Amino acid sequence: MRPPTRHREGAEFTGHVGAACNCNLHARRCRFNMELYKLSGRKSGGVCMSCRHNTAGRHCHYCKEGFYRDLARPISHRRACKGKGHDAAPSSASRHCPVNLCLS
């Protein structure tokens, strides 16, 4: 399977990026990365850009640092990532677990 001809290394996509990337409704832009495309078994080479709603990652699929996942909402929900507040100290669990995998 070859990447579609419009998917060239570094190509940027704007607007509805669903066909090129899976950004979980948190990004309006993505770029194509040939190396990631090859590593994925030629399934996906899209990298989301400027994730919104306090999300991060190649697919805007986890919460950025300082936020935690509200498991009552799908990751595609604009409020899937909640802030802990400016005064809250990180819990001992969050210091020993990978980002967003532990619940406080």
C-alpha positions, 0 to 999 in steps of 0.5 A: 500500500502506497501513501496517497500522492497528496501525502508527501513528507512534511505536507500539511493538511488543514480544515477537516483533517480526518482523512489524513490524521486521527486528531480526536477532534482536537486539531485543525492541522496535521502533517504527514511523516513518511517514517511514521507511515512506514513504521505503522505498517503503511497505515498512518503517517499523520501527526496532529499539530497544535492540539487543543483542549489540553490534549497532546500527542501524535493523535491528540490522544492524551492529556498534556502535563498538568491535566488528567483524563476524565474517564467519563468522557471520550477522548474526543470530547473537548473537556476530556482533560481536566486541570488539577488547579494551580494550587494542587501539588502532584500526587505521589502516584503521578510522580511514579506513573507515566503521564496520564496513566494514573488516577489521583 
